Every structure is written in C-alpha cells, then in structure tokens.
C-alpha cells in the first residue's frame, strides 16, 4: 500500500539529512525496495545489498556518528 511518491520522498529526505550532517551521498549505495513493507526483511533485496556491504571487511562506505 505504498504511495508511488513515497520512495522518491524518502530518498529526498535522506539526502537532505545526509547533507545537513556534512556527509556525502554515494549514488551507488542508494538502494530501495519498491512496494515492500519496512516491517520485514523478507524480499528486501535493496536492504540486503546494503547490509552485505556494511559487513564487508574492506567497506566501500563508512559513517561517522557524532
């Protein structure tokens, strides 16, 4: 029951939050699972890709937490 604008809105809001922190958006790591609920990881290929990258020993991205 996800609104078609929801993904675009969420990506925009995340970009704005990232930029407010002074961080850099890495385009290749913008992943999403269209029409999937956030209540389960089942069938969440985009999320699975990000988790796999985060678990790599030589990470391709990092985050500084204030």
mmCIF file of the C-alpha atoms, coordinates in Angstrom:
data_MODEL
# 
_entry.id   MODEL 
# 
loop_
_atom_site.group_PDB 
_atom_site.id 
_atom_site.type_symbol 
_atom_site.label_atom_id 
_atom_site.label_alt_id 
_atom_site.label_comp_id 
_atom_site.label_asym_id 
_atom_site.label_entity_id 
_atom_site.label_seq_id 
_atom_site.pdbx_PDB_ins_code 
_atom_site.Cartn_x 
_atom_site.Cartn_y 
_atom_site.Cartn_z 
_atom_site.occupancy 
_atom_site.B_iso_or_equiv 
_atom_site.pdbx_formal_charge 
_atom_site.auth_seq_id 
_atom_site.auth_comp_id 
_atom_site.auth_asym_id 
_atom_site.auth_atom_id 
_atom_site.pdbx_PDB_model_num 
ATOM 1  C CA . UNK A 1 1  ? 0.000  0.000   0.000  1.00 0.00 ? 1  UNK A CA 1 
ATOM 2  C CA . UNK A 1 2  ? 2.983  2.293   -0.535 1.00 0.00 ? 2  UNK A CA 1 
ATOM 3  C CA . UNK A 1 3  ? 2.388  5.593   -2.303 1.00 0.00 ? 3  UNK A CA 1 
ATOM 4  C CA . UNK A 1 4  ? 4.362  5.805   -5.571 1.00 0.00 ? 4  UNK A CA 1 
ATOM 5  C CA . UNK A 1 5  ? 5.910  9.083   -4.396 1.00 0.00 ? 5  UNK A CA 1 
ATOM 6  C CA . UNK A 1 6  ? 6.980  7.561   -1.118 1.00 0.00 ? 6  UNK A CA 1 
ATOM 7  C CA . UNK A 1 7  ? 10.328 6.183   -2.320 1.00 0.00 ? 7  UNK A CA 1 
ATOM 8  C CA . UNK A 1 8  ? 11.283 9.432   -4.051 1.00 0.00 ? 8  UNK A CA 1 
ATOM 9  C CA . UNK A 1 9  ? 10.211 11.381  -0.951 1.00 0.00 ? 9  UNK A CA 1 
ATOM 10 C CA . UNK A 1 10 ? 12.216 9.111   1.366  1.00 0.00 ? 10 UNK A CA 1 
ATOM 11 C CA . UNK A 1 11 ? 15.327 9.362   -0.815 1.00 0.00 ? 11 UNK A CA 1 
ATOM 12 C CA . UNK A 1 12 ? 14.998 13.154  -0.933 1.00 0.00 ? 12 UNK A CA 1 
ATOM 13 C CA . UNK A 1 13 ? 14.570 13.387  2.836  1.00 0.00 ? 13 UNK A CA 1 
ATOM 14 C CA . UNK A 1 14 ? 17.553 11.103  3.435  1.00 0.00 ? 14 UNK A CA 1 
ATOM 15 C CA . UNK A 1 15 ? 19.713 13.186  1.057  1.00 0.00 ? 15 UNK A CA 1 
ATOM 16 C CA . UNK A 1 16 ? 18.747 16.348  2.911  1.00 0.00 ? 16 UNK A CA 1 
ATOM 17 C CA . UNK A 1 17 ? 19.570 14.787  6.289  1.00 0.00 ? 17 UNK A CA 1 
ATOM 18 C CA . UNK A 1 18 ? 22.912 13.495  4.977  1.00 0.00 ? 18 UNK A CA 1 
ATOM 19 C CA . UNK A 1 19 ? 23.837 16.887  3.548  1.00 0.00 ? 19 UNK A CA 1 
ATOM 20 C CA . UNK A 1 20 ? 22.872 18.649  6.802  1.00 0.00 ? 20 UNK A CA 1 
ATOM 21 C CA . UNK A 1 21 ? 25.416 16.430  8.563  1.00 0.00 ? 21 UNK A CA 1 
ATOM 22 C CA . UNK A 1 22 ? 28.062 17.439  6.019  1.00 0.00 ? 22 UNK A CA 1 
ATOM 23 C CA . UNK A 1 23 ? 28.288 13.878  4.716  1.00 0.00 ? 23 UNK A CA 1 
ATOM 24 C CA . UNK A 1 24 ? 28.480 12.829  1.061  1.00 0.00 ? 24 UNK A CA 1 
ATOM 25 C CA . UNK A 1 25 ? 25.802 10.830  -0.728 1.00 0.00 ? 25 UNK A CA 1 
ATOM 26 C CA . UNK A 1 26 ? 27.327 7.888   -2.601 1.00 0.00 ? 26 UNK A CA 1 
ATOM 27 C CA . UNK A 1 27 ? 24.948 7.334   -5.504 1.00 0.00 ? 27 UNK A CA 1 
ATOM 28 C CA . UNK A 1 28 ? 25.726 3.640   -5.983 1.00 0.00 ? 28 UNK A CA 1 
ATOM 29 C CA . UNK A 1 29 ? 24.511 2.937   -2.448 1.00 0.00 ? 29 UNK A CA 1 
ATOM 30 C CA . UNK A 1 30 ? 21.069 4.418   -2.936 1.00 0.00 ? 30 UNK A CA 1 
ATOM 31 C CA . UNK A 1 31 ? 19.002 1.242   -2.748 1.00 0.00 ? 31 UNK A CA 1 
ATOM 32 C CA . UNK A 1 32 ? 15.312 0.747   -2.247 1.00 0.00 ? 32 UNK A CA 1 
ATOM 33 C CA . UNK A 1 33 ? 12.724 -1.976  -2.227 1.00 0.00 ? 33 UNK A CA 1 
ATOM 34 C CA . UNK A 1 34 ? 9.681  -0.757  -4.069 1.00 0.00 ? 34 UNK A CA 1 
ATOM 35 C CA . UNK A 1 35 ? 6.321  -1.713  -2.581 1.00 0.00 ? 35 UNK A CA 1 
ATOM 36 C CA . UNK A 1 36 ? 7.892  -3.594  0.334  1.00 0.00 ? 36 UNK A CA 1 
ATOM 37 C CA . UNK A 1 37 ? 6.968  -3.111  3.961  1.00 0.00 ? 37 UNK A CA 1 
ATOM 38 C CA . UNK A 1 38 ? 9.594  -1.893  6.382  1.00 0.00 ? 38 UNK A CA 1 
ATOM 39 C CA . UNK A 1 39 ? 8.223  -4.339  8.943  1.00 0.00 ? 39 UNK A CA 1 
ATOM 40 C CA . UNK A 1 40 ? 10.096 -7.323  7.496  1.00 0.00 ? 40 UNK A CA 1 
ATOM 41 C CA . UNK A 1 41 ? 13.438 -8.046  5.798  1.00 0.00 ? 41 UNK A CA 1 
ATOM 42 C CA . UNK A 1 42 ? 11.831 -10.756 3.672  1.00 0.00 ? 42 UNK A CA 1 
ATOM 43 C CA . UNK A 1 43 ? 12.230 -9.857  -0.005 1.00 0.00 ? 43 UNK A CA 1 
ATOM 44 C CA . UNK A 1 44 ? 14.156 -6.648  0.798  1.00 0.00 ? 44 UNK A CA 1 
ATOM 45 C CA . UNK A 1 45 ? 16.921 -7.029  -1.820 1.00 0.00 ? 45 UNK A CA 1 
ATOM 46 C CA . UNK A 1 46 ? 17.996 -3.371  -1.580 1.00 0.00 ? 46 UNK A CA 1 
ATOM 47 C CA . UNK A 1 47 ? 18.389 -3.603  2.187  1.00 0.00 ? 47 UNK A CA 1 
ATOM 48 C CA . UNK A 1 48 ? 20.202 -6.937  1.873  1.00 0.00 ? 48 UNK A CA 1 
ATOM 49 C CA . UNK A 1 49 ? 22.718 -5.319  -0.516 1.00 0.00 ? 49 UNK A CA 1 
ATOM 50 C CA . UNK A 1 50 ? 23.456 -2.502  1.951  1.00 0.00 ? 50 UNK A CA 1 
ATOM 51 C CA . UNK A 1 51 ? 23.790 -4.898  4.883  1.00 0.00 ? 51 UNK A CA 1 
ATOM 52 C CA . UNK A 1 52 ? 26.194 -7.090  2.885  1.00 0.00 ? 52 UNK A CA 1 
ATOM 53 C CA . UNK A 1 53 ? 28.340 -4.038  2.043  1.00 0.00 ? 53 UNK A CA 1 
ATOM 54 C CA . UNK A 1 54 ? 28.334 -2.918  5.685  1.00 0.00 ? 54 UNK A CA 1 
ATOM 55 C CA . UNK A 1 55 ? 29.514 -6.357  6.792  1.00 0.00 ? 55 UNK A CA 1 
ATOM 56 C CA . UNK A 1 56 ? 32.499 -6.455  4.399  1.00 0.00 ? 56 UNK A CA 1 
ATOM 57 C CA . UNK A 1 57 ? 35.933 -6.273  5.975  1.00 0.00 ? 57 UNK A CA 1 
ATOM 58 C CA . UNK A 1 58 ? 37.056 -3.624  3.447  1.00 0.00 ? 58 UNK A CA 1 
ATOM 59 C CA . UNK A 1 59 ? 33.966 -1.429  3.437  1.00 0.00 ? 59 UNK A CA 1 
ATOM 60 C CA . UNK A 1 60 ? 33.245 0.772   0.446  1.00 0.00 ? 60 UNK A CA 1 
ATOM 61 C CA . UNK A 1 61 ? 31.477 3.299   2.656  1.00 0.00 ? 61 UNK A CA 1 
ATOM 62 C CA . UNK A 1 62 ? 31.577 4.457   6.225  1.00 0.00 ? 62 UNK A CA 1 
ATOM 63 C CA . UNK A 1 63 ? 29.728 6.768   8.543  1.00 0.00 ? 63 UNK A CA 1 
ATOM 64 C CA . UNK A 1 64 ? 30.919 8.974   11.337 1.00 0.00 ? 64 UNK A CA 1 
ATOM 65 C CA . UNK A 1 65 ? 28.500 9.177   14.213 1.00 0.00 ? 65 UNK A CA 1 
ATOM 66 C CA . UNK A 1 66 ? 28.776 12.391  16.246 1.00 0.00 ? 66 UNK A CA 1 
# 
